[in-house]
């Protein structure tokens, strides 16, 4: 590693100190423990949310129960919308430790820790140890990355594996021919394969495009050879291809549904109903990167520099191309969801970490202190929002605790603003940066604890009531919707009435297996009246409009913000005026 690296300051390179000699192993161990606690300690506080957390818990629950690791199933029907890497990991965890909110969310936290370690490793290898440490801190404490680490989604896995692929590449091309370069490129191919098993072909398309545009725009082709394409392709296919081949051999319609419907049509059409305007991801990026987004201008000045000096800072331009391409790629897509741009936050953290390390070591110029003032302004607006946001009328437990969380969050934000103001007045960059870190560590912990009472989308309360008395022959219905978390909490499949949605492909693929559990509205009364106990979860409007007049033999046993729980009863329920 060179004894010094360059940083851009008003267009001129600045010398940075040589990286410290502290042990990589010690740093990785400390970060693993601290980040493991940071991302995983509070995972079990909240009930599962619908639909995503219920869906991505139920699929591995069924894998663990059936032992079928080739065919993902959701409530017993084929579900090939996504590849199985995260399902496999969660299923193995469920087999070993059981099904709970904590074990269901655990791999999101583990992948988040891995992403932080990758950001640290890249920052340290490219810009020095302090830059690596700050890259890890920035990635751990921005709103977007932390929040998505606490939710069961596939996006954290694909973001981290894409990050591993691209960071392996940019480190590999800096190495001379030899074993180190070879193994870094093999790591690139392995991460690409894992990204493909996490979310599909974007695991190849996105990293490949970022690499290509960097090589093209910065004319870096001379750094590419050798990149070991034959060995790498064999390794990639050995990891990513077997599941796709087995799924295609087992299910004849798999290739068309998976590659055409779930890849091509999702990107090029509005068939999935997730259209947003082209600029949708811009506020998601800047808002999600907060509080560190206030340093973007300073980061550009100290870490990226001008286009004319791009060859002197080609790694920083690689990170910039990475960010711009992914935001642009998903902006032109006809299907947009907020987590899609998660892969841009690790490179942003490396660049911002480099700028913060420079400020930490030196007396920064006015741009840094302007960023500090920006943090104060946005924190003030956030504090006002915390105070005036109305209490949810349909969540009494959350409403009862909200004053305490308002006070805690408000106090933390005010204290953070006070520390930042003091740092600005005394021109102490370390106090400014430390105040920002401390503020958002406390804010994110407060929000996580407060969210433990948020059960608006969950059926956990209902499942807790009926699970102890359910017999194997009893039937549980989800009426007019599919409550994705209910099978997880009940540890069994349920009947679904008057709903197909994302289950349509699986229902039609195996009608002989699904017809008895997926009912239309007209057939439901007869099924309800079959011998045996029965329970139904139904939305309030559907209950009032047709369940109440059509199914007289029932009684309401519980209500929540979104659902009504009814049981079979010989005493008819009288319609309410």
SULQUI-V859550 format. One record per residue. N is the residue number from 1. RES is the residue in three letters. PSI is psi in whole degrees, 0 to 359 (999 if undefined). Layout:
{{N:RES:PSI} {N:RES:PSI}}
This chain:
{{1:UNK:136} {2:UNK:154} {3:UNK:336} {4:UNK:153} {5:UNK:176} {6:UNK:147} {7:UNK:147} {8:UNK:129} {9:UNK:106} {10:UNK:35} {11:UNK:353} {12:UNK:143} {13:UNK:140} {14:UNK:139} {15:UNK:139} {16:UNK:152} {17:UNK:155} {18:UNK:150} {19:UNK:145} {20:UNK:159} {21:UNK:13} {22:UNK:147} {23:UNK:132} {24:UNK:317} {25:UNK:318} {26:UNK:316} {27:UNK:316} {28:UNK:320} {29:UNK:315} {30:UNK:314} {31:UNK:322} {32:UNK:316} {33:UNK:311} {34:UNK:312} {35:UNK:328} {36:UNK:316} {37:UNK:319} {38:UNK:314} {39:UNK:338} {40:UNK:342} {41:UNK:327} {42:UNK:13} {43:UNK:330} {44:UNK:5} {45:UNK:320} {46:UNK:150} {47:UNK:161} {48:UNK:139} {49:UNK:152} {50:UNK:144} {51:UNK:335} {52:UNK:313} {53:UNK:324} {54:UNK:315} {55:UNK:309} {56:UNK:3} {57:UNK:321} {58:UNK:320} {59:UNK:309} {60:UNK:332} {61:UNK:317} {62:UNK:325} {63:UNK:314} {64:UNK:324} {65:UNK:322} {66:UNK:338} {67:UNK:7} {68:UNK:105} {69:UNK:8} {70:UNK:317} {71:UNK:104} {72:UNK:138} {73:UNK:139} {74:UNK:115} {75:UNK:39} {76:UNK:356} {77:UNK:153} {78:UNK:137} {79:UNK:94} {80:UNK:26} {81:UNK:330} {82:UNK:154} {83:UNK:174} {84:UNK:7} {85:UNK:309} {86:UNK:324} {87:UNK:315} {88:UNK:312} {89:UNK:316} {90:UNK:322} {91:UNK:317} {92:UNK:322} {93:UNK:318} {94:UNK:319} {95:UNK:324} {96:UNK:321} {97:UNK:1} {98:UNK:171} {99:UNK:125} {100:UNK:170} {101:UNK:322} {102:UNK:310} {103:UNK:330} {104:UNK:325} {105:UNK:353} {106:UNK:318} {107:UNK:335} {108:UNK:318} {109:UNK:320} {110:UNK:316} {111:UNK:322} {112:UNK:319} {113:UNK:316} {114:UNK:320} {115:UNK:319} {116:UNK:318} {117:UNK:322} {118:UNK:318} {119:UNK:318} {120:UNK:312} {121:UNK:318} {122:UNK:314} {123:UNK:319} {124:UNK:316} {125:UNK:325} {126:UNK:322} {127:UNK:359} {128:UNK:162} {129:UNK:316} {130:UNK:322} {131:UNK:321} {132:UNK:318} {133:UNK:316} {134:UNK:329} {135:UNK:319} {136:UNK:319} {137:UNK:316} {138:UNK:314} {139:UNK:325} {140:UNK:333} {141:UNK:5} {142:UNK:152} {143:UNK:312} {144:UNK:308} {145:UNK:316} {146:UNK:314} {147:UNK:316} {148:UNK:340} {149:UNK:342} {150:UNK:0} {151:UNK:143} {152:UNK:103} {153:UNK:163} {154:UNK:348} {155:UNK:328} {156:UNK:319} {157:UNK:314} {158:UNK:324} {159:UNK:316} {160:UNK:322} {161:UNK:323} {162:UNK:320} {163:UNK:314} {164:UNK:320} {165:UNK:309} {166:UNK:324} {167:UNK:322} {168:UNK:320} {169:UNK:309} {170:UNK:332} {171:UNK:326} {172:UNK:317} {173:UNK:347} {174:UNK:348} {175:UNK:146} {176:UNK:169} {177:UNK:140} {178:UNK:184} {179:UNK:321} {180:UNK:315} {181:UNK:317} {182:UNK:312} {183:UNK:330} {184:UNK:319} {185:UNK:323} {186:UNK:323} {187:UNK:322} {188:UNK:314} {189:UNK:322} {190:UNK:313} {191:UNK:324} {192:UNK:319} {193:UNK:317} {194:UNK:324} {195:UNK:322} {196:UNK:321} {197:UNK:349} {198:UNK:319} {199:UNK:5} {200:UNK:203} {201:UNK:343} {202:UNK:339} {203:UNK:338} {204:UNK:316} {205:UNK:314} {206:UNK:307} {207:UNK:319} {208:UNK:319} {209:UNK:318} {210:UNK:314} {211:UNK:314} {212:UNK:313} {213:UNK:327} {214:UNK:314} {215:UNK:321} {216:UNK:307} {217:UNK:328} {218:UNK:5} {219:UNK:56} {220:UNK:21} {221:UNK:330} {222:UNK:342} {223:UNK:351} {224:UNK:321} {225:UNK:140} {226:UNK:142} {227:UNK:10} {228:UNK:55} {229:UNK:327} {230:UNK:307} {231:UNK:320} {232:UNK:318} {233:UNK:319} {234:UNK:317} {235:UNK:316} {236:UNK:312} {237:UNK:326} {238:UNK:329} {239:UNK:314} {240:UNK:332} {241:UNK:323} {242:UNK:315} {243:UNK:317} {244:UNK:321} {245:UNK:314} {246:UNK:318} {247:UNK:320} {248:UNK:323} {249:UNK:326} {250:UNK:328} {251:UNK:106} {252:UNK:330} {253:UNK:0} {254:UNK:311} {255:UNK:316} {256:UNK:314} {257:UNK:314} {258:UNK:311} {259:UNK:321} {260:UNK:303} {261:UNK:315} {262:UNK:346} {263:UNK:294} {264:UNK:307} {265:UNK:328} {266:UNK:321} {267:UNK:321} {268:UNK:346} {269:UNK:176} {270:UNK:25} {271:UNK:334} {272:UNK:0} {273:UNK:34} {274:UNK:42} {275:UNK:138} {276:UNK:161} {277:UNK:162} {278:UNK:330} {279:UNK:7} {280:UNK:319} {281:UNK:348} {282:UNK:308} {283:UNK:331} {284:UNK:320} {285:UNK:307} {286:UNK:320} {287:UNK:320} {288:UNK:332} {289:UNK:349} {290:UNK:142} {291:UNK:356} {292:UNK:350} {293:UNK:341} {294:UNK:345} {295:UNK:11} {296:UNK:316} {297:UNK:315} {298:UNK:324} {299:UNK:318} {300:UNK:317} {301:UNK:316} {302:UNK:340} {303:UNK:331} {304:UNK:306} {305:UNK:193} {306:UNK:164} {307:UNK:324} {308:UNK:329} {309:UNK:19} {310:UNK:325} {311:UNK:336} {312:UNK:342} {313:UNK:48} {314:UNK:329} {315:UNK:319} {316:UNK:322} {317:UNK:331} {318:UNK:315} {319:UNK:321} {320:UNK:316} {321:UNK:320} {322:UNK:310} {323:UNK:310} {324:UNK:318} {325:UNK:314} {326:UNK:317} {327:UNK:316} {328:UNK:319} {329:UNK:311} {330:UNK:340} {331:UNK:327} {332:UNK:350} {333:UNK:147} {334:UNK:356} {335:UNK:119} {336:UNK:128} {337:UNK:147} {338:UNK:314} {339:UNK:351} {340:UNK:327} {341:UNK:13} {342:UNK:325} {343:UNK:349} {344:UNK:348} {345:UNK:325} {346:UNK:313} {347:UNK:324} {348:UNK:321} {349:UNK:322} {350:UNK:316} {351:UNK:313} {352:UNK:322} {353:UNK:323} {354:UNK:318} {355:UNK:320} {356:UNK:322} {357:UNK:320} {358:UNK:316} {359:UNK:325} {360:UNK:325} {361:UNK:335} {362:UNK:172} {363:UNK:106} {364:UNK:167} {365:UNK:192} {366:UNK:331} {367:UNK:323} {368:UNK:314} {369:UNK:332} {370:UNK:322} {371:UNK:321} {372:UNK:319} {373:UNK:323} {374:UNK:321} {375:UNK:319} {376:UNK:315} {377:UNK:312} {378:UNK:325} {379:UNK:324} {380:UNK:316} {381:UNK:321} {382:UNK:320} {383:UNK:320} {384:UNK:316} {385:UNK:321} {386:UNK:324} {387:UNK:321} {388:UNK:349} {389:UNK:131} {390:UNK:150} {391:UNK:138} {392:UNK:122} {393:UNK:337} {394:UNK:9} {395:UNK:79} {396:UNK:322} {397:UNK:317} {398:UNK:319} {399:UNK:324} {400:UNK:326} {401:UNK:348} {402:UNK:320} {403:UNK:323} {404:UNK:321} {405:UNK:327} {406:UNK:312} {407:UNK:316} {408:UNK:311} {409:UNK:319} {410:UNK:317} {411:UNK:315} {412:UNK:315} {413:UNK:319} {414:UNK:317} {415:UNK:319} {416:UNK:318} {417:UNK:319} {418:UNK:316} {419:UNK:321} {420:UNK:318} {421:UNK:317} {422:UNK:318} {423:UNK:323} {424:UNK:317} {425:UNK:322} {426:UNK:2} {427:UNK:51} {428:UNK:93} {429:UNK:328} {430:UNK:324} {431:UNK:321} {432:UNK:309} {433:UNK:316} {434:UNK:322} {435:UNK:320} {436:UNK:315} {437:UNK:309} {438:UNK:320} {439:UNK:312} {440:UNK:340} {441:UNK:313} {442:UNK:320} {443:UNK:314} {444:UNK:324} {445:UNK:317} {446:UNK:315} {447:UNK:318} {448:UNK:317} {449:UNK:319} {450:UNK:326} {451:UNK:349} {452:UNK:337} {453:UNK:3} {454:UNK:106} {455:UNK:23} {456:UNK:321} {457:UNK:1} {458:UNK:152} {459:UNK:19} {460:UNK:319} {461:UNK:317} {462:UNK:314} {463:UNK:321} {464:UNK:326} {465:UNK:317} {466:UNK:339} {467:UNK:318} {468:UNK:338} {469:UNK:358} {470:UNK:136} {471:UNK:156} {472:UNK:326} {473:UNK:352} {474:UNK:154} {475:UNK:140} {476:UNK:126} {477:UNK:143} {478:UNK:116} {479:UNK:123} {480:UNK:358} {481:UNK:173} {482:UNK:108} {483:UNK:101} {484:UNK:332} {485:UNK:345} {486:UNK:315} {487:UNK:329} {488:UNK:310} {489:UNK:327} {490:UNK:346} {491:UNK:42} {492:UNK:161} {493:UNK:157} {494:UNK:165} {495:UNK:146} {496:UNK:132} {497:UNK:130} {498:UNK:39} {499:UNK:136} {500:UNK:301} {501:UNK:228} {502:UNK:351} {503:UNK:355} {504:UNK:315} {505:UNK:312} {506:UNK:324} {507:UNK:314} {508:UNK:334} {509:UNK:328} {510:UNK:66} {511:UNK:330} {512:UNK:336} {513:UNK:339} {514:UNK:341} {515:UNK:329} {516:UNK:340} {517:UNK:345} {518:UNK:105} {519:UNK:150} {520:UNK:171} {521:UNK:324} {522:UNK:325} {523:UNK:347} {524:UNK:315} {525:UNK:317} {526:UNK:320} {527:UNK:320} {528:UNK:323} {529:UNK:0} {530:UNK:156} {531:UNK:147} {532:UNK:160} {533:UNK:152} {534:UNK:149} {535:UNK:151} {536:UNK:140} {537:UNK:125} {538:UNK:147} {539:UNK:149} {540:UNK:317} {541:UNK:318} {542:UNK:324} {543:UNK:314} {544:UNK:323} {545:UNK:319} {546:UNK:333} {547:UNK:314} {548:UNK:311} {549:UNK:334} {550:UNK:334} {551:UNK:81} {552:UNK:331} {553:UNK:77} {554:UNK:166} {555:UNK:145} {556:UNK:125} {557:UNK:347} {558:UNK:157} {559:UNK:152} {560:UNK:186} {561:UNK:327} {562:UNK:345} {563:UNK:160} {564:UNK:134} {565:UNK:123} {566:UNK:156} {567:UNK:160} {568:UNK:141} {569:UNK:148} {570:UNK:347} {571:UNK:112} {572:UNK:145} {573:UNK:126} {574:UNK:134} {575:UNK:140} {576:UNK:143} {577:UNK:999}}
